């Protein structure tokens, strides 16, 4: 059974830092120039962040199984644009827990 627990501000900042780094690498791998990748990230940050912290409709959750963190889930609602609809921005199950159904269980818990 998976329990979803809100990440602390420090955990969220760490998660986002790693996410932006990974996203930049994927953009560069897809053929974006460094300038294009950086501009893309800055545009995304403006939509997602309020200063350094996520806007209130973004939720960063620790997926825990028996009090052990097995991964992270990033959910967001689009508020007035799509009432009642939620979007998965990212789900990351730790490598040592992959292939054991934790990704599916995390999505079901959400």
C-alpha positions as CSV (number, residue, x, y, z in Angstrom):
1,X,0.0,0.0,0.0
2,X,1.3,3.5,-0.9
3,X,0.8,6.5,1.2
4,X,1.3,9.9,-0.4
5,X,2.9,12.5,1.9
6,X,3.5,16.2,0.9
7,X,7.2,17.0,0.4
8,X,8.7,19.7,2.6
9,X,9.8,23.0,1.0
10,X,13.4,21.8,1.1
11,X,12.5,18.4,-0.5
12,X,10.5,20.2,-3.2
13,X,13.3,22.5,-4.0
14,X,15.7,19.6,-4.2
15,X,13.3,17.7,-6.4
16,X,12.8,20.6,-8.8
17,X,16.5,21.3,-9.1
18,X,17.0,17.7,-10.2
19,X,14.0,17.9,-12.5
20,X,15.2,21.0,-14.3
21,X,18.7,19.5,-14.7
22,X,17.2,16.3,-16.2
23,X,14.8,18.3,-18.4
24,X,17.6,20.4,-19.7
25,X,19.6,17.3,-20.6
26,X,16.6,15.8,-22.4
27,X,16.1,19.1,-24.4
28,X,19.8,19.1,-25.4
29,X,19.5,15.5,-26.4
30,X,16.5,16.3,-28.6
31,X,18.5,18.9,-30.5
32,X,17.8,22.1,-28.7
33,X,20.7,24.5,-28.4
34,X,21.8,25.5,-24.9
35,X,20.1,28.9,-25.3
36,X,16.9,27.3,-26.5
37,X,16.9,24.8,-23.7
38,X,17.5,27.5,-21.1
39,X,14.7,29.7,-22.5
40,X,12.3,26.7,-22.5
41,X,13.1,26.0,-18.9
42,X,12.6,29.7,-17.9
43,X,9.2,29.8,-19.6
44,X,8.1,26.6,-17.8
45,X,9.3,28.0,-14.5
46,X,7.2,31.1,-15.0
47,X,4.1,28.9,-15.4
48,X,4.9,26.6,-12.5
49,X,6.6,28.7,-9.9
50,X,5.7,31.7,-7.8
51,X,9.2,33.0,-7.1
52,X,11.1,29.9,-6.0
53,X,8.2,27.9,-4.8
54,X,5.5,26.1,-6.8
55,X,2.2,27.7,-7.4
56,X,-0.6,26.4,-5.1
57,X,-2.1,24.1,-7.7
58,X,1.2,22.0,-7.9
59,X,1.6,19.2,-5.4
60,X,4.8,17.3,-4.8
61,X,4.3,14.0,-3.0
62,X,6.5,11.4,-1.5
63,X,5.3,7.9,-2.3
64,X,5.9,5.8,0.8
65,X,5.5,2.1,1.3
66,X,5.7,0.9,5.0
67,X,7.3,4.3,5.9
68,X,10.0,4.0,3.2
69,X,10.2,6.4,0.4
70,X,9.8,4.6,-2.9
71,X,9.4,7.6,-5.2
72,X,8.0,11.0,-5.9
73,X,4.8,12.2,-7.6
74,X,4.2,15.7,-9.1
75,X,0.5,16.4,-9.6
76,X,-1.2,19.6,-10.7
77,X,-4.7,20.8,-11.3
78,X,-5.4,23.4,-13.9
79,X,-7.9,25.1,-11.6
80,X,-10.5,27.1,-13.6
81,X,-9.2,26.0,-16.9
82,X,-10.2,22.3,-16.3
83,X,-12.1,22.0,-13.0
84,X,-11.7,18.5,-11.5
85,X,-8.9,17.5,-13.8
86,X,-5.5,16.5,-12.5
87,X,-2.3,16.1,-14.5
88,X,0.8,14.0,-13.7
89,X,3.8,16.2,-14.4
90,X,6.2,13.6,-13.2
91,X,6.4,10.2,-11.4
92,X,9.8,8.9,-10.4
93,X,10.1,5.5,-8.6
94,X,13.5,4.9,-7.1
95,X,15.6,2.4,-9.1
96,X,15.8,-0.1,-6.3
97,X,11.9,-0.2,-6.2
98,X,11.1,-0.4,-9.9
99,X,9.4,-3.5,-11.3
100,X,7.5,-4.2,-8.1
101,X,4.2,-2.4,-8.8
102,X,5.0,0.8,-6.9
103,X,4.4,3.1,-10.0
104,X,1.0,1.6,-10.5
105,X,0.2,1.8,-6.8
106,X,1.3,5.4,-6.6
107,X,-1.0,6.3,-9.5
108,X,-3.8,4.5,-7.8
109,X,-3.2,6.3,-4.5
110,X,-3.3,9.6,-6.3
